[in-house]
Amino acid sequence: MSTLIEVPVLVVGGSLVGLSSALFLGHQGVRSMVVEHHRGTAIHPRAAQITQRTMETFRTVGIERMVQERSQEQFVQDGAIIGVETLAGKEVASYIANLNEGIADVSPTPRAFITQSLLEPLLKARAEELGAELRFGTEMISFDEDSEGITAEIQARDTGEISTVRARYMIAADGSHSRVRQRLGIGLRGRGVFSKSVTIYFHAQVASLLRGRNLSVIYVLNPRLRGFFRFEKPFDSGFLAINALGDAADPETDISSGLTEAGCRELIYSALGVNSIPVEIDSVMPWDAQADVAERMRHGRVFLTGDSAHIMPPNGGFGGNTGIQDAHNLAWKLAMVLNGAAGDALLSTYEAERLPVAIFTTEQAYSRYVTRTAPQLGVEKIQPVANDLEVELGYVYRSTAAIPEHVAGGDHENPRESKGRPGTRAPHLFLERDGHRISTLDLFGCGFVLLAGPEGQAWVVAAREAAARCRIPLDSWQPGAGGLKDPGGSCADAYGITSSGASLIRPDGFVAWRSTNSMAPSPRILERVLASVLSRRSLD
């Protein structure tokens, strides 16, 4: 007889995205169980670039400062991304002069690098603080879905003990070879596999070769190989990811087959440009460079997140960030449905919102791969490279969970130009609350928030009445009241509302709705908006 465990959400996969799912669910008051094949968090460093948007989600759940501190311990901040013939040789390309140059105005948080082996324990600890049950060294061996939930069989690897888990919903965060996705028969569409790449982790004293340069990512582009370096402080360890060997016009792209330790050392020397530095190989990780997106991200009560839903090359650092943001988008929706505040149709907006983001971001990663590493794949066949800010902060949601304004626009835009349109990320600007400087983003994160203009007191009153009638937690903020000040007087303009208008922000920090010039403040308007956004019947 197996043990029966009941939990609202079962998360399959306990790496970066699975742990983030548990963390964001816990922040919304939802218990989850995470099952992970490996016996612990990541052992490979796998340096990850953390975008501003991901750092904003970490800020919401209280770990932004810890992530920044660990990042600063590991890496020099604000480095450049360049291309070189060799580390000791000539620079041949400049992609980004400074990782954080020119972006401080759009977010209270910076971009950062941190290895996955240091980030995952931070996510794990916070998820456990918020009530998640994490079972490492555990396999999900089967699952079935019915109209009320998911029944899964899990097995502890060390003891062989089998337990039955009964959950209302399941999140698949089990990676690029997702067994859940395969079991559901969900296919992949995209570019396929274009390199059998490897990442070689090694120790070597390379500080003298850096020559005082502050470099975040170093692409190596020479007749022997094409790939990129990343080094940690104090510049005695790092990794070399290799995508292609030989002639750039007709390269060898199966790097992993037959690769020996001696071969790894020779490749590192070819990328360093010297062979006089002792090199110690720590480990070698083969991986497929591919650009594919799942045909669907929802199957009944199962949701695909992270690499199970989209697989992209590492160029641009978008992969893990996109997965974390999948989890952030999904967590509040599951919470609202589970606590009865929203209808089940709200969960359909997860795929409606995140699948276009996955497709766009995956193509952007592929475009960077081709232009930086593999022009032989055809630069004329790729999506034009968009500004990183548009990829990271400028994606636009189009679903029933945001009330559209019927203006022209694509699925992404410059975040400085969104001006608080519904479906876009709520703009950042600094305010004061009780004498302390905060970001507008610090007002959001758990429930819905109504942000009114400085003369929008009538909307604040209307929001309180609407929230009471709808039985939905809803905070209201207005510059000039409740200890909140807008020293620059620019908040209303930043959100595209009048001084007497208002904007409704979702728990994930995206704008759900805003008033127009012709609207008189009314609880009924807000009740209908909330009913629409939450896919529930109006109280009228």
C-alpha positions as a Python dict, from the first residue, in 0.01 Angstrom:
ca = {
    (1, 'M'): (0, 0, 0),
    (2, 'S'): (147, 335, -103),
    (3, 'T'): (118, 648, 105),
    (4, 'L'): (-144, 898, -18),
    (5, 'I'): (-37, 1264, -26),
    (6, 'E'): (-276, 1544, -113),
    (7, 'V'): (-145, 1879, -231),
    (8, 'P'): (-293, 2160, -442),
    (9, 'V'): (-6, 2165, -697),
    (10, 'L'): (250, 1901, -789),
    (11, 'V'): (566, 2036, -953),
    (12, 'V'): (768, 1786, -1155),
    (13, 'G'): (1130, 1900, -1171),
    (14, 'G'): (1320, 2079, -896),
    (15, 'S'): (1578, 2279, -1084),
    (16, 'L'): (1569, 2652, -1160),
    (17, 'V'): (1212, 2675, -1290),
    (18, 'G'): (1060, 2409, -1066),
    (19, 'L'): (1199, 2575, -755),
    (20, 'S'): (1079, 2914, -882),
    (21, 'S'): (731, 2766, -933),
    (22, 'A'): (720, 2646, -574),
    (23, 'L'): (852, 2981, -453),
    (24, 'F'): (595, 3190, -641),
    (25, 'L'): (311, 2956, -544),
    (26, 'G'): (415, 2980, -179),
    (27, 'H'): (420, 3359, -206),
    (28, 'Q'): (58, 3338, -322),
    (29, 'G'): (-31, 3112, -28),
    (30, 'V'): (-47, 2787, -229),
    (31, 'R'): (117, 2470, -99),
    (32, 'S'): (309, 2263, -350),
    (33, 'M'): (519, 1951, -366),
    (34, 'V'): (828, 1939, -587),
    (35, 'V'): (972, 1606, -702),
    (36, 'E'): (1320, 1604, -853),
    (37, 'H'): (1525, 1312, -988),
    (38, 'H'): (1858, 1452, -870),
    (39, 'R'): (1949, 1427, -505),
    (40, 'G'): (2008, 1798, -463),
    (41, 'T'): (2028, 2133, -635),
    (42, 'A'): (2256, 2200, -933),
    (43, 'I'): (2617, 2085, -907),
    (44, 'H'): (2737, 2237, -1236),
    (45, 'P'): (2798, 2614, -1211),
    (46, 'R'): (2609, 2694, -1534),
    (47, 'A'): (2643, 3070, -1505),
    (48, 'A'): (2309, 3233, -1565),
    (49, 'Q'): (2241, 3589, -1670),
    (50, 'I'): (1953, 3722, -1462),
    (51, 'T'): (1750, 3985, -1645),
    (52, 'Q'): (1591, 4287, -1485),
    (53, 'R'): (1245, 4131, -1512),
    (54, 'T'): (1355, 3816, -1332),
    (55, 'M'): (1526, 4024, -1065),
    (56, 'E'): (1197, 4212, -1024),
    (57, 'T'): (1018, 3884, -952),
    (58, 'F'): (1289, 3797, -699),
    (59, 'R'): (1242, 4140, -543),
    (60, 'T'): (872, 4064, -495),
    (61, 'V'): (942, 3745, -298),
    (62, 'G'): (1223, 3889, -88),
    (63, 'I'): (1541, 3739, -234),
    (64, 'E'): (1664, 4010, -472),
    (65, 'R'): (1927, 4139, -229),
    (66, 'M'): (2060, 3789, -158),
    (67, 'V'): (2088, 3715, -530),
    (68, 'Q'): (2274, 4042, -587),
    (69, 'E'): (2512, 3974, -299),
    (70, 'R'): (2598, 3625, -425),
    (71, 'S'): (2637, 3760, -777),
    (72, 'Q'): (2885, 4022, -658),
    (73, 'E'): (3080, 3754, -473),
    (74, 'Q'): (3116, 3551, -791),
    (75, 'F'): (3140, 3796, -1078),
    (76, 'V'): (3264, 4144, -1158),
    (77, 'Q'): (2954, 4351, -1231),
    (78, 'D'): (2865, 4549, -1543),
    (79, 'G'): (3097, 4366, -1778),
    (80, 'A'): (3105, 4377, -2157),
    (81, 'I'): (3004, 4109, -2407),
    (82, 'I'): (3261, 4090, -2684),
    (83, 'G'): (3404, 3861, -2951),
    (84, 'V'): (3774, 3768, -2971),
    (85, 'E'): (3996, 3556, -3188),
    (86, 'T'): (4145, 3427, -2863),
    (87, 'L'): (4141, 3558, -2509),
    (88, 'A'): (4507, 3656, -2546),
    (89, 'G'): (4455, 3790, -2897),
    (90, 'K'): (4256, 4040, -3093),
    (91, 'E'): (3904, 4163, -3018),
    (92, 'V'): (3685, 4125, -3328),
    (93, 'A'): (3333, 4219, -3212),
    (94, 'S'): (3151, 4420, -2946),
    (95, 'Y'): (2793, 4321, -2865),
    (96, 'I'): (2724, 4500, -2534),
    (97, 'A'): (2969, 4752, -2387),
    (98, 'N'): (2829, 4726, -2032),
    (99, 'L'): (2568, 4477, -1916),
    (100, 'N'): (2374, 4750, -1733),
    (101, 'E'): (2456, 5055, -1940),
    (102, 'G'): (2157, 5277, -2018),
    (103, 'I'): (1891, 5066, -1845),
    (104, 'A'): (1879, 5198, -1487),
    (105, 'D'): (1573, 5413, -1565),
    (106, 'V'): (1343, 5122, -1653),
    (107, 'S'): (1374, 4909, -1340),
    (108, 'P'): (1482, 4933, -976),
    (109, 'T'): (1692, 4619, -1030),
    (110, 'P'): (2004, 4552, -1240),
    (111, 'R'): (2097, 4262, -1463),
    (112, 'A'): (2335, 4021, -1292),
    (113, 'F'): (2521, 3693, -1336),
    (114, 'I'): (2506, 3412, -1082),
    (115, 'T'): (2585, 3045, -1122),
    (116, 'Q'): (2291, 2809, -1106),
    (117, 'S'): (2468, 2613, -832),
    (118, 'L'): (2447, 2921, -606),
    (119, 'L'): (2107, 3049, -717),
    (120, 'E'): (1910, 2728, -672),
    (121, 'P'): (1984, 2694, -296),
    (122, 'L'): (1848, 3047, -247),
    (123, 'L'): (1528, 2955, -430),
    (124, 'K'): (1504, 2627, -237),
    (125, 'A'): (1541, 2789, 104),
    (126, 'R'): (1282, 3059, 33),
    (127, 'A'): (1036, 2810, -119),
    (128, 'E'): (1061, 2595, 194),
    (129, 'E'): (1009, 2902, 413),
    (130, 'L'): (687, 2963, 222),
    (131, 'G'): (559, 2610, 274),
    (132, 'A'): (678, 2406, -24),
    (133, 'E'): (761, 2038, 26),
    (134, 'L'): (1071, 1949, -177),
    (135, 'R'): (1153, 1587, -248),
    (136, 'F'): (1488, 1542, -415),
    (137, 'G'): (1606, 1199, -526),
    (138, 'T'): (1248, 1121, -627),
    (139, 'E'): (1100, 1015, -961),
    (140, 'M'): (749, 1059, -1088),
    (141, 'I'): (691, 719, -1245),
    (142, 'S'): (335, 771, -1375),
    (143, 'F'): (43, 1010, -1371),
    (144, 'D'): (-320, 1019, -1478),
    (145, 'E'): (-559, 1309, -1516),
    (146, 'D'): (-931, 1322, -1450),
    (147, 'S'): (-1189, 1597, -1431),
    (148, 'E'): (-1098, 1681, -1070),
    (149, 'G'): (-721, 1657, -1067),
    (150, 'I'): (-400, 1460, -1115),
    (151, 'T'): (-303, 1128, -958),
    (152, 'A'): (70, 1061, -974),
    (153, 'E'): (293, 781, -850),
    (154, 'I'): (630, 894, -716),
    (155, 'Q'): (921, 679, -604),
    (156, 'A'): (1215, 758, -376),
    (157, 'R'): (1531, 655, -559),
    (158, 'D'): (1724, 546, -249),
    (159, 'T'): (1455, 344, -72),
    (160, 'G'): (1224, 246, -358),
    (161, 'E'): (927, 365, -153),
    (162, 'I'): (627, 453, -372),
    (163, 'S'): (377, 721, -279),
    (164, 'T'): (59, 839, -447),
    (165, 'V'): (14, 1213, -490),
    (166, 'R'): (-327, 1362, -550),
    (167, 'A'): (-309, 1719, -678),
    (168, 'R'): (-552, 1964, -831),
    (169, 'Y'): (-293, 2076, -1088),
    (170, 'M'): (52, 1977, -1208),
    (171, 'I'): (340, 2192, -1337),
    (172, 'A'): (592, 2023, -1565),
    (173, 'A'): (934, 2178, -1514),
    (174, 'D'): (1124, 1864, -1611),
    (175, 'G'): (1353, 2003, -1876),
    (176, 'S'): (1413, 1988, -2248),
    (177, 'H'): (1358, 1611, -2263),
    (178, 'S'): (1038, 1645, -2061),
    (179, 'R'): (878, 1307, -2002),
    (180, 'V'): (556, 1484, -1907),
    (181, 'R'): (543, 1663, -2243),
    (182, 'Q'): (615, 1340, -2425),
    (183, 'R'): (354, 1150, -2221),
    (184, 'L'): (94, 1413, -2318),
    (185, 'G'): (188, 1386, -2686),
    (186, 'I'): (276, 1754, -2716),
    (187, 'G'): (519, 1811, -3003),
    (188, 'L'): (790, 2071, -3057),
    (189, 'R'): (808, 2319, -3343),
    (190, 'G'): (1103, 2531, -3447),
    (191, 'R'): (1457, 2502, -3573),
    (192, 'G'): (1546, 2165, -3426),
    (193, 'V'): (1895, 2068, -3305),
    (194, 'F'): (2176, 2250, -3486),
    (195, 'S'): (2476, 2158, -3269),
    (196, 'K'): (2577, 1877, -3034),
    (197, 'S'): (2757, 2126, -2813),
    (198, 'V'): (2965, 2086, -2498),
    (199, 'T'): (3050, 2299, -2199),
    (200, 'I'): (3393, 2237, -2047),
    (201, 'Y'): (3432, 2346, -1685),
    (202, 'F'): (3793, 2405, -1588),
    (203, 'H'): (4043, 2575, -1358),
    (204, 'A'): (4320, 2795, -1496),
    (205, 'Q'): (4484, 3123, -1395),
    (206, 'V'): (4353, 3356, -1669),
    (207, 'A'): (4366, 3697, -1497),
    (208, 'S'): (4674, 3805, -1697),
    (209, 'L'): (4495, 3725, -2025),
    (210, 'L'): (4199, 3946, -1932),
    (211, 'R'): (4443, 4240, -1920),
    (212, 'G'): (4223, 4434, -1680),
    (213, 'R'): (3918, 4415, -1905),
    (214, 'N'): (3579, 4380, -1739),
    (215, 'L'): (3418, 4108, -1952),
    (216, 'S'): (3093, 3927, -1879),
    (217, 'V'): (3080, 3695, -2181),
    (218, 'I'): (3364, 3639, -2427),
    (219, 'Y'): (3277, 3487, -2764),
    (220, 'V'): (3565, 3301, -2925),
    (221, 'L'): (3561, 3314, -3305),
    (222, 'N'): (3863, 3156, -3474),
    (223, 'P'): (3940, 2891, -3736),
    (224, 'R'): (3961, 2618, -3470),
    (225, 'L'): (3636, 2673, -3279),
    (226, 'R'): (3337, 2896, -3213),
    (227, 'G'): (3188, 2930, -2867),
    (228, 'F'): (3213, 3146, -2556),
    (229, 'F'): (3392, 3184, -2220),
    (230, 'R'): (3263, 3289, -1879),
    (231, 'F'): (3501, 3336, -1583),
    (232, 'E'): (3440, 3367, -1208),
    (233, 'K'): (3637, 3566, -954),
    (234, 'P'): (3929, 3548, -886),
    (235, 'F'): (3964, 3448, -1252),
    (236, 'D'): (4099, 3101, -1189),
    (237, 'S'): (3790, 2907, -1298),
    (238, 'G'): (3523, 2921, -1562),
    (239, 'F'): (3379, 2738, -1857),
    (240, 'L'): (3412, 2723, -2234),
    (241, 'A'): (3095, 2640, -2430),
    (242, 'I'): (3174, 2515, -2781),
    (243, 'N'): (2920, 2505, -3064),
    (244, 'A'): (3129, 2447, -3377),
    (245, 'L'): (3475, 2337, -3490),
    (246, 'G'): (3673, 2412, -3803),
    (247, 'D'): (3575, 2602, -4117),
    (248, 'A'): (3315, 2866, -4028),
    (249, 'A'): (3145, 2813, -4365),
    (250, 'D'): (3110, 2437, -4315),
    (251, 'P'): (3183, 2358, -3949),
    (252, 'E'): (3174, 2036, -3754),
    (253, 'T'): (2884, 2066, -3509),
    (254, 'D'): (2905, 1732, -3329),
    (255, 'I'): (3145, 1844, -3059),
    (256, 'S'): (3065, 1588, -2793),
    (257, 'S'): (3124, 1258, -2974),
    (258, 'G'): (3459, 1107, -2882),
    (259, 'L'): (3580, 1413, -2694),
    (260, 'T'): (3862, 1320, -2454),
    (261, 'E'): (4014, 1511, -2164),
    (262, 'A'): (4321, 1580, -2377),
    (263, 'G'): (4093, 1707, -2652),
    (264, 'C'): (3918, 1937, -2406),
    (265, 'R'): (4249, 2081, -2292),
    (266, 'E'): (4358, 2139, -2652),
    (267, 'L'): (4034, 2324, -2727),
    (268, 'I'): (4074, 2545, -2420),
    (269, 'Y'): (4426, 2635, -2528),
    (270, 'S'): (4296, 2718, -2878),
    (271, 'A'): (4045, 2956, -2720),
    (272, 'L'): (4287, 3107, -2469),
    (273, 'G'): (4551, 3168, -2735),
    (274, 'V'): (4831, 3033, -2514),
    (275, 'N'): (4929, 2685, -2398),
    (276, 'S'): (5164, 2781, -2117),
    (277, 'I'): (4896, 2803, -1846),
    (278, 'P'): (4816, 2483, -1654),
    (279, 'V'): (4454, 2378, -1717),
    (280, 'E'): (4262, 2139, -1493),
    (281, 'I'): (3943, 1992, -1641),
    (282, 'D'): (3667, 1972, -1382),
    (283, 'S'): (3381, 1829, -1587),
    (284, 'V'): (3232, 1819, -1936),
    (285, 'M'): (2861, 1860, -2003),
    (286, 'P'): (2721, 1776, -2348),
    (287, 'W'): (2405, 1955, -2458),
    (288, 'D'): (2198, 2011, -2769),
    (289, 'A'): (2184, 2361, -2913),
    (290, 'Q'): (1831, 2391, -3046),
    (291, 'A'): (1547, 2640, -3080),
    (292, 'D'): (1206, 2478, -3035),
    (293, 'V'): (877, 2562, -2865),
    (294, 'A'): (602, 2325, -2751),
    (295, 'E'): (285, 2326, -2958),
    (296, 'R'): (89, 2387, -2639),
    (297, 'M'): (173, 2493, -2286),
    (298, 'R'): (-143, 2359, -2123),
    (299, 'H'): (-304, 2017, -2136),
    (300, 'G'): (-607, 2011, -1906),
    (301, 'R'): (-469, 2036, -1555),
    (302, 'V'): (-104, 2013, -1661),
    (303, 'F'): (108, 2319, -1746),
    (304, 'L'): (446, 2320, -1920),
    (305, 'T'): (707, 2567, -1798),
    (306, 'G'): (1071, 2638, -1871),
    (307, 'D'): (1267, 2403, -2096),
    (308, 'S'): (978, 2159, -2109),
    (309, 'A'): (791, 2432, -2301),
    (310, 'H'): (1070, 2610, -2488),
    (311, 'I'): (1430, 2518, -2564),
    (312, 'M'): (1662, 2792, -2681),
    (313, 'P'): (2035, 2843, -2724),
    (314, 'P'): (2205, 3033, -2440),
    (315, 'N'): (2288, 3338, -2650),
    (316, 'G'): (2126, 3637, -2484),
    (317, 'G'): (2075, 3450, -2157),
    (318, 'F'): (1699, 3426, -2211),
    (319, 'G'): (1623, 3058, -2143),
    (320, 'G'): (1609, 3031, -1765),
    (321, 'N'): (1463, 3380, -1733),
    (322, 'T'): (1175, 3293, -1965),
    (323, 'G'): (1104, 2983, -1756),
    (324, 'I'): (1107, 3175, -1429),
    (325, 'Q'): (866, 3427, -1579),
    (326, 'D'): (641, 3140, -1695),
    (327, 'A'): (620, 3031, -1333),
    (328, 'H'): (552, 3385, -1214),
    (329, 'N'): (268, 3427, -1465),
    (330, 'L'): (110, 3095, -1371),
    (331, 'A'): (136, 3107, -991),
    (332, 'W'): (-112, 3388, -924),
    (333, 'K'): (-363, 3239, -1168),
    (334, 'L'): (-351, 2899, -1000),
    (335, 'A'): (-387, 3071, -663),
    (336, 'M'): (-694, 3269, -775),
    (337, 'V'): (-863, 2958, -916),
    (338, 'L'): (-775, 2741, -617),
    (339, 'N'): (-915, 2992, -367),
    (340, 'G'): (-1234, 3041, -570),
    (341, 'A'): (-1167, 3402, -670),
    (342, 'A'): (-1143, 3320, -1042),
    (343, 'G'): (-1301, 3091, -1296),
    (344, 'D'): (-1109, 2804, -1454),
    (345, 'A'): (-1089, 2992, -1783),
    (346, 'L'): (-831, 3223, -1623),
    (347, 'L'): (-587, 2933, -1652),
    (348, 'S'): (-625, 2936, -2030),
    (349, 'T'): (-468, 3280, -2033),
    (350, 'Y'): (-137, 3122, -1925),
    (351, 'E'): (-83, 2969, -2268),
    (352, 'A'): (-242, 3265, -2447),
    (353, 'E'): (10, 3498, -2281),
    (354, 'R'): (323, 3290, -2247),
    (355, 'L'): (329, 3094, -2574),
    (356, 'P'): (381, 3407, -2792),
    (357, 'V'): (655, 3517, -2551),
    (358, 'A'): (821, 3175, -2579),
    (359, 'I'): (812, 3182, -2959),
    (360, 'F'): (947, 3536, -2984),
    (361, 'T'): (1220, 3486, -2722),
    (362, 'T'): (1333, 3154, -2868),
    (363, 'E'): (1366, 3311, -3212),
    (364, 'Q'): (1559, 3602, -3062),
    (365, 'A'): (1801, 3361, -2894),
    (366, 'Y'): (1841, 3179, -3226),
    (367, 'S'): (1905, 3506, -3410),
    (368, 'R'): (2183, 3588, -3163),
    (369, 'Y'): (2326, 3238, -3202),
    (370, 'V'): (2339, 3273, -3580),
    (371, 'T'): (2477, 3627, -3591),
    (372, 'R'): (2739, 3568, -3319),
    (373, 'T'): (2838, 3206, -3368),
    (374, 'A'): (2692, 3034, -3674),
    (375, 'P'): (2640, 3261, -3978),
    (376, 'Q'): (2650, 2950, -4196),
    (377, 'L'): (2293, 2877, -4083),
    (378, 'G'): (2176, 3177, -4283),
    (379, 'V'): (2147, 3526, -4140),
    (380, 'E'): (1884, 3598, -4405),
    (381, 'K'): (1658, 3332, -4250),
    (382, 'I'): (1639, 3472, -3900),
    (383, 'Q'): (1415, 3712, -3714),
    (384, 'P'): (1575, 4061, -3694),
    (385, 'V'): (1762, 4102, -3365),
    (386, 'A'): (1548, 4313, -3131),
    (387, 'N'): (1683, 4530, -2853),
    (388, 'D'): (1745, 4327, -2538),
    (389, 'L'): (1508, 4551, -2341),
    (390, 'E'): (1220, 4458, -2570),
    (391, 'V'): (1292, 4089, -2516),
    (392, 'E'): (1334, 4120, -2140),
    (393, 'L'): (1073, 4380, -2043),
    (394, 'G'): (872, 4468, -2351),
    (395, 'Y'): (659, 4163, -2422),
    (396, 'V'): (286, 4234, -2446),
    (397, 'Y'): (14, 4002, -2317),
    (398, 'R'): (-304, 3963, -2520),
    (399, 'S'): (-567, 3760, -2339),
    (400, 'T'): (-891, 3795, -2147),
    (401, 'A'): (-681, 3869, -1835),
    (402, 'A'): (-611, 4221, -1967),
    (403, 'I'): (-874, 4460, -2106),
    (404, 'P'): (-747, 4575, -2449),
    (405, 'E'): (-754, 4932, -2571),
    (406, 'H'): (-762, 4843, -2942),
    (407, 'V'): (-448, 5028, -3038),
    (408, 'A'): (-199, 4912, -3297),
    (409, 'G'): (103, 4724, -3170),
    (410, 'G'): (293, 4399, -3180),
    (411, 'D'): (375, 4135, -2924),
    (412, 'H'): (675, 4333, -2799),
    (413, 'E'): (780, 4696, -2776),
    (414, 'N'): (1019, 4933, -2606),
    (415, 'P'): (915, 4930, -2236),
    (416, 'R'): (981, 5303, -2217),
    (417, 'E'): (697, 5355, -2465),
    (418, 'S'): (427, 5125, -2324),
    (419, 'K'): (297, 5397, -2087),
    (420, 'G'): (100, 5152, -1879),
    (421, 'R'): (-115, 5008, -2158),
    (422, 'P'): (-314, 4703, -2049),
    (423, 'G'): (-120, 4386, -2120),
    (424, 'T'): (219, 4547, -2059),
    (425, 'R'): (441, 4540, -1753),
    (426, 'A'): (355, 4818, -1511),
    (427, 'P'): (615, 5096, -1549),
    (428, 'H'): (879, 5160, -1287),
    (429, 'L'): (943, 5496, -1133),
    (430, 'F'): (1058, 5595, -786),
    (431, 'L'): (809, 5719, -526),
    (432, 'E'): (830, 5785, -154),
    (433, 'R'): (638, 5590, 109),
    (434, 'D'): (660, 5696, 471),
    (435, 'G'): (984, 5879, 394),
    (436, 'H'): (1153, 5590, 213),
    (437, 'R'): (1223, 5570, -159),
    (438, 'I'): (1043, 5280, -325),
    (439, 'S'): (964, 5172, -678),
    (440, 'T'): (609, 5163, -806),
    (441, 'L'): (680, 4792, -854),
    (442, 'D'): (710, 4755, -476),
    (443, 'L'): (336, 4824, -451),
    (444, 'F'): (255, 4510, -651),
    (445, 'G'): (310, 4138, -609),
    (446, 'C'): (45, 3957, -404),
    (447, 'G'): (-305, 4066, -503),
    (448, 'F'): (-458, 4321, -736),
    (449, 'V'): (-365, 4685, -688),
    (450, 'L'): (-547, 4999, -798),
    (451, 'L'): (-303, 5286, -854),
    (452, 'A'): (-489, 5617, -879),
    (453, 'G'): (-375, 5958, -995),
    (454, 'P'): (-316, 6234, -741),
    (455, 'E'): (-679, 6347, -779),
    (456, 'G'): (-822, 5996, -813),
    (457, 'Q'): (-966, 5953, -463),
    (458, 'A'): (-1305, 5862, -612),
    (459, 'W'): (-1147, 5559, -782),
    (460, 'V'): (-990, 5454, -450),
    (461, 'V'): (-1332, 5461, -284),
    (462, 'A'): (-1486, 5274, -577),
    (463, 'A'): (-1211, 5009, -559),
    (464, 'R'): (-1278, 4940, -192),
    (465, 'E'): (-1647, 4884, -259),
    (466, 'A'): (-1580, 4668, -565),
    (467, 'A'): (-1326, 4455, -378),
    (468, 'A'): (-1572, 4399, -93),
    (469, 'R'): (-1851, 4296, -330),
    (470, 'C'): (-1622, 4068, -532),
    (471, 'R'): (-1454, 3929, -217),
    (472, 'I'): (-1112, 3987, -369),
    (473, 'P'): (-814, 4138, -182),
    (474, 'L'): (-735, 4465, -358),
    (475, 'D'): (-496, 4732, -234),
    (476, 'S'): (-541, 5093, -341),
    (477, 'W'): (-268, 5354, -363),
    (478, 'Q'): (-283, 5723, -444),
    (479, 'P'): (8, 5969, -440),
    (480, 'G'): (-62, 6225, -171),
    (481, 'A'): (-249, 5980, 54),
    (482, 'G'): (-158, 5695, 286),
    (483, 'G'): (203, 5810, 319),
    (484, 'L'): (270, 5776, -57),
    (485, 'K'): (432, 6067, -242),
    (486, 'D'): (525, 6125, -604),
    (487, 'P'): (806, 6386, -578),
    (488, 'G'): (845, 6419, -952),
    (489, 'G'): (472, 6438, -1020),
    (490, 'S'): (513, 6195, -1308),
    (491, 'C'): (328, 5883, -1193),
    (492, 'A'): (-1, 5950, -1374),
    (493, 'D'): (177, 6027, -1698),
    (494, 'A'): (395, 5717, -1670),
    (495, 'Y'): (79, 5505, -1641),
    (496, 'G'): (-106, 5687, -1918),
    (497, 'I'): (-387, 5810, -1694),
    (498, 'T'): (-520, 6153, -1601),
    (499, 'S'): (-463, 6302, -1256),
    (500, 'S'): (-811, 6178, -1165),
    (501, 'G'): (-774, 5840, -1337),
    (502, 'A'): (-667, 5495, -1223),
    (503, 'S'): (-482, 5182, -1333),
    (504, 'L'): (-552, 4825, -1219),
    (505, 'I'): (-242, 4609, -1179),
    (506, 'R'): (-246, 4229, -1168),
    (507, 'P'): (-58, 4028, -904),
    (508, 'D'): (223, 3963, -1155),
    (509, 'G'): (281, 4335, -1207),
    (510, 'F'): (113, 4361, -1548),
    (511, 'V'): (-154, 4618, -1621),
    (512, 'A'): (-501, 4465, -1641),
    (513, 'W'): (-703, 4781, -1713),
    (514, 'R'): (-696, 5159, -1687),
    (515, 'S'): (-960, 5430, -1691),
    (516, 'T'): (-1026, 5647, -1991),
    (517, 'N'): (-1104, 6017, -1998),
    (518, 'S'): (-1476, 5951, -2039),
    (519, 'M'): (-1510, 5724, -1735),
    (520, 'A'): (-1667, 5844, -1413),
    (521, 'P'): (-1538, 5652, -1108),
    (522, 'S'): (-1774, 5364, -1036),
    (523, 'P'): (-1760, 5043, -832),
    (524, 'R'): (-1969, 4877, -1104),
    (525, 'I'): (-1704, 4945, -1365),
    (526, 'L'): (-1436, 4786, -1148),
    (527, 'E'): (-1660, 4490, -1064),
    (528, 'R'): (-1713, 4421, -1434),
    (529, 'V'): (-1341, 4463, -1504),
    (530, 'L'): (-1246, 4220, -1227),
    (531, 'A'): (-1509, 3971, -1341),
    (532, 'S'): (-1374, 3984, -1695),
    (533, 'V'): (-1009, 3961, -1598),
    (534, 'L'): (-1074, 3674, -1356),
    (535, 'S'): (-1307, 3483, -1593),
    (536, 'R'): (-1592, 3487, -1345),
    (537, 'R'): (-1954, 3590, -1373),
    (538, 'S'): (-2033, 3952, -1298),
    (539, 'L'): (-2233, 4034, -987),
    (540, 'D'): (-2478, 4241, -1193),
}
